Amino acid sequence: MQRNRRPAWVVGSISALALSACGSVQQQAPQALLQPQITWGQRDAGEHPYVGTLLFVQNGVGYYSCTGTLLSPTVMLTAGHCVEEGGNKNDVTYVSFAEDPLATRAQYSSTAVWLAAEWIKAADVIPHPQYDDYSAFPNTYDIGLVILSRPVSMSTYGKLPPLRYFDTTPQAQLKAQLFEPVGYGAQAWKPETSNKPIPDEYARYKGLQRFIEVNSRNTGTQSVKLTNNPGAGNGGGGQCYGDSGGPIFFNNTNVIAAITSFGITANCKGNDFSFRLDTSLAQNFVNPYLR
């Protein structure tokens, strides 16, 4: 399996800023255990301004990048593995809602100055209390929250879905439903031995996916399996490194069915697994922070 959190050095344009500007930042190989910018989708073009990106340090190593959705002026939803590793919360977390967050980087003398000026520092990050690096797989508890240090006012925020949607909706309706992933992840992935150029932007993208199944060996009771390839469902697309924690919307709505969590096939192809938000477990965790 592969987690969708991405070491920020993987993005060519972030590589220089993260590694040259921060002496303590070390280059890290992508995690081999768990993996899933939206693959072969299209630029979001302002459709989801409440979807943002995270840059963070975990256990002294960074920067990593993930995606999240603003649910209120100060509460951002993301994946558990984007806010905790090895039982330790992120050392520091920054959030941006810019569609192209690197656009202003060259205006600043260092990454630290750029982050302080253009990004919002998190006041706290909160993993689900049972999140434990996927130790209970297939039930992952892979959900977390970022509490912003200052409010971000928007006309619309992301919303939680109806309870038990995936359990009570007829299969034919589930198969017909289009799901819209949004994120700042890699456009595609290639082995280190490959010389084939693959486009990549650190920018907000969207795609389209279709339902495959729930309540299976790999989904457990907490995840949903979705298509994750260029040809799937009216434009296709899927998730890759950096899309972790990003929303899977019901198409053309602000209602989040699930959040990007992990994949089990190489190169961000095949199928993808996202953490369901239609469960009592997810909503009982999130709702107290929205009151």
SULWO-V384769 format. One record per residue. N is the residue number from 0. OMEGA is omega in degrees with one decimal (* if undefined). Layout:
N/OMEGA
N/OMEGA
This chain:
0/179.8
1/176.7
2/-176.3
3/172.8
4/-178.2
5/168.0
6/-173.2
7/178.8
8/179.7
9/177.7
10/-174.2
11/-175.8
12/177.2
13/-177.0
14/-177.0
15/-175.2
16/-176.0
17/-172.8
18/-178.3
19/-174.6
20/-176.3
21/-175.2
22/-177.3
23/-178.3
24/-179.0
25/176.2
26/-177.9
27/175.3
28/176.3
29/-179.5
30/-178.9
31/-172.9
32/-174.4
33/-179.5
34/140.4
35/*
36/-179.9
37/-173.2
38/174.0
39/174.0
40/178.7
41/179.4
42/-175.6
43/175.0
44/173.7
45/-176.7
46/-175.8
47/-177.9
48/179.9
49/172.1
50/-176.2
51/179.6
52/176.8
53/163.3
54/-173.3
55/176.8
56/177.1
57/177.4
58/176.4
59/-177.3
60/177.6
61/0.5
62/168.3
63/176.1
64/175.3
65/179.1
66/177.4
67/-177.8
68/177.1
69/178.5
70/178.1
71/-178.3
72/-176.8
73/-175.0
74/-179.6
75/179.2
76/176.9
77/179.4
78/177.4
79/-177.4
80/174.6
81/-179.4
82/-179.2
83/171.5
84/178.1
85/179.8
86/-179.0
87/174.8
88/175.7
89/174.7
90/178.5
91/-179.2
92/175.8
93/-177.4
94/173.3
95/175.3
96/175.6
97/179.0
98/178.1
99/-170.1
100/-179.6
101/-173.5
102/-176.2
103/-173.0
104/-175.2
105/-179.5
106/-173.2
107/-174.2
108/-178.7
109/176.0
110/-178.8
111/179.8
112/178.8
113/179.4
114/-179.3
115/-175.3
116/-169.1
117/-174.0
118/177.2
119/178.1
120/179.4
121/173.4
122/179.5
123/169.6
124/-171.6
125/173.4
126/171.6
127/-176.2
128/179.3
129/176.9
130/-176.6
131/176.9
132/174.3
133/-176.3
134/-179.6
135/-177.4
136/16.5
137/173.4
138/-166.5
139/-174.2
140/-171.3
141/179.5
142/-180.0
143/180.0
144/171.6
145/178.0
146/-175.4
147/-179.5
148/174.2
149/-176.4
150/174.9
151/-176.2
152/176.9
153/-179.1
154/-178.6
155/174.7
156/174.1
157/-179.2
158/176.3
159/-176.9
160/173.3
161/177.0
162/174.0
163/179.5
164/-175.4
165/-179.7
166/-172.6
167/-178.5
168/179.4
169/-177.9
170/-178.9
171/179.2
172/177.2
173/-179.2
174/-178.8
175/-176.4
176/172.3
177/177.0
178/-171.9
179/175.4
180/177.7
181/-179.9
182/-177.3
183/-173.2
184/-177.6
185/178.9
186/177.2
187/-178.8
188/179.0
189/175.9
190/179.8
191/-178.8
192/-177.2
193/175.7
194/-178.2
195/179.5
196/178.2
197/-178.9
198/179.1
199/176.3
200/171.9
201/-173.6
202/-177.7
203/179.8
204/174.7
205/178.3
206/176.6
207/179.7
208/176.3
209/-179.9
210/171.9
211/-177.8
212/167.9
213/175.5
214/177.6
215/-177.9
216/-177.3
217/179.3
218/-171.0
219/178.7
220/-172.0
221/-175.6
222/173.7
223/178.6
224/-178.2
225/174.2
226/-177.8
227/179.1
228/-174.1
229/-173.5
230/-169.9
231/164.3
232/169.1
233/178.7
234/171.8
235/-177.1
236/-179.6
237/-175.9
238/176.5
239/-178.5
240/179.9
241/177.5
242/179.2
243/178.1
244/-179.2
245/-175.3
246/166.7
247/-176.3
248/158.9
249/-170.3
250/177.3
251/173.7
252/173.2
253/-179.3
254/-173.8
255/179.0
256/-175.2
257/176.3
258/-176.4
259/-175.2
260/-174.9
261/174.0
262/-178.4
263/177.7
264/-176.0
265/171.4
266/175.7
267/178.9
268/176.2
269/-177.8
270/-176.3
271/-179.5
272/-177.1
273/-176.1
274/-175.3
275/174.9
276/-179.0
277/-178.9
278/175.8
279/180.0
280/-179.3
281/-174.2
282/175.7
283/176.2
284/-172.9
285/-168.4
286/179.8
287/179.6
288/-179.8
289/-177.4
290/*
